[in-house]
Amino acid sequence: MSRCRAAILISGSGSNLQAFIDQVAEGRLDLDIAIVLSNHPDAFGLQRAHNASISTVCIQHADYADRESFDRAMAASLDEHKIDLLILAGFMRILSPWFVRHYEGRILNIHPALLPAYPGLNTHQRVLDAGDQWHGSSVHFVTEELDGGPLVMQGRLPVTPGQSAADLAARVQAVEHQIYPKAAALYANGSLVFRSGRAWLDDEELTQAMQLTFS
Ligand code: GRF
């Protein structure tokens, strides 16, 4: 099997992208980051990619009339790079059904909550407001349902009473930097696949996410 060629899609800081860059550089993650794509020219993640000599492309959604034409422009660029896996890492655009079908089973996302709890935005504050004892992050395959595709891996951590949303977000991000490359590695080595709308690990259906607990 040839080495998995990944595209990482970002909109902002790219701390998850950095975790991938570091793990690949250290030989702990066996995939190639073929391209980093941003929809914002000033996303700091683009600088991270430049520093690591990774090709980048910026396609600004504001330049396109509608969601699908933006997505088709992204796909035209990604397809030039013969991508096996799309890694959404803080990419803040909803993908069109056309795009999701074009890359069916080849898109992973990370969401900062223990899905199916708290899809959408502002997850950390919502967890604090609800008084939950546990929080975390979820890696899932992307389907047309927003934050609703089959779960792959979750990192859980206990909520510290009295903690601010910003501090909680920082702890969740540290968890993300560990679980996201692990999940991508399983895809890259062929263990993790998407089939019939579900996630499979070594030919067993993943009926629930792999769980890792952090302190
Ligand atoms: C992460 O917390 C991820 O869960 C969410 O967007 C954030 C991206 O952060 N989807 P970064 O740009 O990787 O630092």
Boltz pocket constraint, residues with backbone or C-beta under 6 A from the ligand:
constraints:
  - pocket:
      binder: B
      contacts: [[A, 10], [A, 12], [A, 13], [A, 14], [A, 15], [A, 16], [A, 17], [A, 88], [A, 89], [A, 90], [A, 91], [A, 110], [A, 111], [A, 112], [A, 137], [A, 173], [A, 176]]
      max_distance: 6.0
